[in-house]
Amino acid sequence: MIKFFDTHIHLTDFEGISKNALMEKLKRNGVEKCICVSAHRSDWEKVAGLAHDFPFEVIPAFGLHPWYADESNGRWKDELSEYLKEFPESLIGECGFDALKSRDKDLEEEVFKTQLELAFEYNRPLLLHMVKADLFLEHYWGRLPEKSVFHSFSGQDELLKKILKFEHYISVNKCFFKKKNAQSILEKTPLEKLFLETDAPYQSNIEDLGYVLRQVAEIKDEKAEKLGEKIYVNTMRVLIDD
């Protein structure tokens, strides 16, 4: 069976299934590793619990989603720092900027800047939610950690060029292949800069990683099994082993 590394999944948001059953479902679908991301501040404790219970399978990511920037009160930065210290393998995210659903752009930027500072302080990758954020990003090119992952990439060629110029990464899920320029984007993306994700239970399902890999393999003109191994090994090297 092909091994998968799901670089973006919300394990805390699945309903009607126990955590043990959920992890069994991941295994049945070849998912050996996954990054369990946070959106709300209240997710952090749950994500930490999953990482404690399933240390081989679950890599935690602690962050505050731009939609929930108004949860940044009190000791939120100190709390986030404590989780990053407790889990040296953890990432920061998901975080970023969303111009479509922004309620307070200044607050969103303040929250993002704080998480960016922590990424450098603790030398952690960022998992980025960037929607219609081109103008926002103009202020941050060259200021992001190299290990920044643009999750659920849906941008155009110009955005991809900048991501690659600054040695960042993109991650794609099933929804990506609805884009008219999906093939063009993947043809221009080196394999070592590409990760796979589900963003389950929102944008796709756990079972969809096989579909994503097959689509990438067809565009890259490679066998799915060999391509899957390459992507898995590279994801481990970039996000975990380094």
MODAPE-V509469 format. One record per pair of residues at least 24 apart in sequence whose C-alpha atoms are under 10 Angstrom apart, sorted by the first residue. I is the first residue (numbers start at 1). GAP is how many residues later the second one is. Records with the same first field share a line. If there is no record, write none. Layout:
# MODAPE-V509469
I = GAP + GAP
This chain:
# MODAPE-V509469
1 = 27 + 28 + 29 + 30 + 224
2 = 27 + 28 + 29 + 30 + 208 + 211 + 222 + 223 + 224 + 225 + 226 + 227 + 230
3 = 24 + 26 + 27 + 28 + 29 + 30 + 207 + 222 + 225 + 226 + 228 + 229 + 230
4 = 25 + 26 + 27 + 28 + 29 + 30 + 192 + 193 + 205 + 206 + 209 + 224 + 225 + 227 + 228 + 229 + 231
5 = 25 + 26 + 27 + 28 + 29 + 30 + 52 + 190 + 191 + 192 + 193 + 204 + 223 + 224 + 226 + 227 + 228 + 229 + 230 + 231
6 = 24 + 25 + 26 + 27 + 28 + 29 + 30 + 52 + 165 + 167 + 189 + 190 + 191 + 192 + 193 + 194 + 200 + 203 + 226 + 229
7 = 26 + 27 + 28 + 29 + 30 + 52 + 120 + 142 + 144 + 164 + 165 + 166 + 188 + 189 + 190 + 191 + 192 + 228 + 232
8 = 26 + 27 + 28 + 29 + 30 + 53 + 85 + 86 + 119 + 141 + 143 + 144 + 163 + 164 + 165 + 187 + 188 + 189 + 190 + 191 + 192
9 = 25 + 26 + 27 + 28 + 29 + 52 + 188 + 189 + 190 + 191 + 192 + 193 + 194 + 195 + 196 + 197
10 = 24 + 25 + 26 + 27 + 28 + 29 + 33 + 37 + 51 + 188 + 189 + 190 + 191 + 192
11 = 24 + 25 + 26 + 27 + 32 + 35 + 36 + 39 + 47 + 188 + 189 + 190
12 = 24 + 25 + 26 + 27 + 31 + 32 + 34 + 35 + 37 + 38 + 189
13 = 25 + 26 + 30 + 187 + 188 + 189
14 = 186 + 187 + 188
15 = 186
19 = 31 + 34 + 35
20 = 30 + 33 + 34
22 = 184
23 = 27 + 31 + 34 + 35
25 = 181 + 182
26 = 31 + 180 + 181
27 = 30 + 179
28 = 178 + 179
29 = 177 + 178 + 179 + 180 + 181
30 = 176 + 177 + 179 + 180
31 = 26 + 175 + 176 + 178 + 179
32 = 24 + 25 + 26 + 200
33 = 24 + 25 + 26 + 199 + 202 + 203
34 = 24 + 25 + 26 + 163 + 164
35 = 24 + 25 + 26 + 55 + 56 + 58 + 92 + 162 + 204
36 = 24 + 25 + 26 + 54 + 55 + 57 + 58 + 163
37 = 24 + 25 + 26 + 27 + 28 + 53 + 54 + 55 + 56 + 57 + 58 + 90 + 162
38 = 24 + 25 + 26 + 27 + 54 + 55 + 56 + 57
39 = 24 + 25 + 26 + 27 + 28 + 29 + 30 + 54 + 55 + 56
40 = 24 + 25 + 26 + 27 + 28 + 29 + 30 + 31 + 32 + 54
41 = 24 + 27 + 28 + 30 + 31 + 35 + 38 + 39
42 = 29
44 = 35 + 36 + 39
45 = 38
47 = 36
48 = 35 + 38 + 39 + 42
51 = 36 + 39
52 = 35
58 = 32
59 = 28 + 30 + 31 + 32 + 180 + 181
60 = 24 + 27 + 28 + 29 + 30 + 31 + 32 + 33
61 = 26 + 28 + 29 + 30 + 31 + 32 + 33 + 63 + 64 + 65 + 66
62 = 25 + 28 + 29 + 30 + 31 + 32 + 33 + 53 + 64 + 65
63 = 28 + 29 + 30 + 31 + 32 + 33 + 48 + 49 + 52 + 63 + 64 + 65
64 = 28 + 29 + 30 + 31 + 32 + 44 + 47 + 48 + 51
65 = 28 + 29 + 30 + 31 + 32 + 33 + 43 + 46 + 47 + 63 + 64
66 = 28 + 29 + 30 + 31 + 32 + 33 + 35 + 36 + 37 + 38 + 39 + 41 + 42 + 43 + 45 + 46 + 62 + 63 + 64
67 = 28 + 29 + 30 + 31 + 34 + 35 + 36 + 37 + 41 + 62
68 = 27 + 34 + 35 + 40 + 43
69 = 26 + 27 + 28 + 33 + 34 + 35 + 36 + 37 + 38 + 39 + 40 + 41 + 42 + 43
70 = 33 + 34 + 37 + 38 + 41
71 = 40
72 = 35 + 36 + 38 + 39
76 = 35
77 = 34 + 37 + 38 + 41
80 = 35 + 38
81 = 34 + 37 + 38 + 40 + 41
84 = 34 + 35 + 38 + 40
85 = 37
88 = 34 + 35 + 36
89 = 35 + 36 + 150 + 151 + 152 + 153
90 = 32 + 34 + 35 + 149 + 150
91 = 28 + 31 + 32 + 33 + 34 + 35 + 36 + 56 + 57 + 148 + 149
92 = 24 + 26 + 27 + 30 + 31 + 32 + 33 + 34 + 35 + 36 + 56
93 = 26 + 32 + 33 + 34 + 35 + 36 + 56 + 58
94 = 32 + 33 + 34 + 35 + 36 + 55 + 56 + 57
95 = 31 + 32 + 33 + 34 + 35
96 = 30 + 31 + 32 + 33 + 34 + 35 + 37 + 40 + 41 + 54
97 = 31 + 32 + 33 + 34 + 35 + 36 + 37 + 39 + 40
98 = 31 + 32 + 33 + 34 + 35 + 38
99 = 31 + 32 + 33 + 34 + 35 + 36 + 37
100 = 31 + 32 + 33
101 = 30 + 31
102 = 29
105 = 31
109 = 27
113 = 27
116 = 27 + 28 + 29
117 = 27 + 28
119 = 25 + 26 + 28 + 29
120 = 24 + 25
123 = 24
124 = 24 + 115
125 = 24 + 43 + 113 + 114 + 115
126 = 24 + 25 + 42 + 113
127 = 24 + 42 + 43 + 44
128 = 24 + 25 + 42 + 43
129 = 24
130 = 24 + 25
131 = 24
133 = 26
134 = 24 + 25
137 = 25
138 = 24
141 = 24 + 25
142 = 24 + 25
144 = 24
147 = 46 + 91 + 92
148 = 91
149 = 44 + 45 + 46 + 90
150 = 44 + 45
151 = 44 + 45 + 46 + 47 + 48
152 = 24 + 43 + 44 + 45 + 46 + 47 + 51
153 = 29 + 32
154 = 24 + 25 + 27 + 28 + 31
155 = 24 + 26 + 27 + 30
156 = 25 + 26 + 28 + 29
157 = 24 + 27 + 28 + 31
160 = 25 + 26 + 28 + 29
161 = 24 + 27 + 28
163 = 26 + 30
164 = 24 + 25 + 26 + 29
167 = 26
168 = 25 + 26
169 = 24 + 25 + 26 + 69
170 = 24 + 25 + 26
171 = 24 + 25 + 26 + 27
172 = 24 + 25 + 26 + 27 + 37 + 40 + 41 + 44
173 = 24 + 25 + 26 + 27 + 30 + 31 + 32 + 35 + 36 + 38 + 39 + 40
174 = 24 + 25 + 29 + 30 + 31 + 34 + 35 + 36 + 37 + 38 + 39 + 41
175 = 24 + 28 + 29 + 37
176 = 27 + 36
177 = 35 + 38 + 39
182 = 33 + 34 + 37
183 = 32 + 33 + 35 + 36 + 37
184 = 35
186 = 29 + 30 + 33 + 34
187 = 29 + 32 + 33
189 = 31
190 = 30
191 = 25 + 29 + 36 + 39 + 40 + 43
192 = 38 + 39 + 41 + 42 + 43 + 45 + 46
193 = 38 + 41 + 42 + 45
194 = 37 + 40 + 41
195 = 36 + 37 + 39 + 40
196 = 32 + 35 + 36 + 39
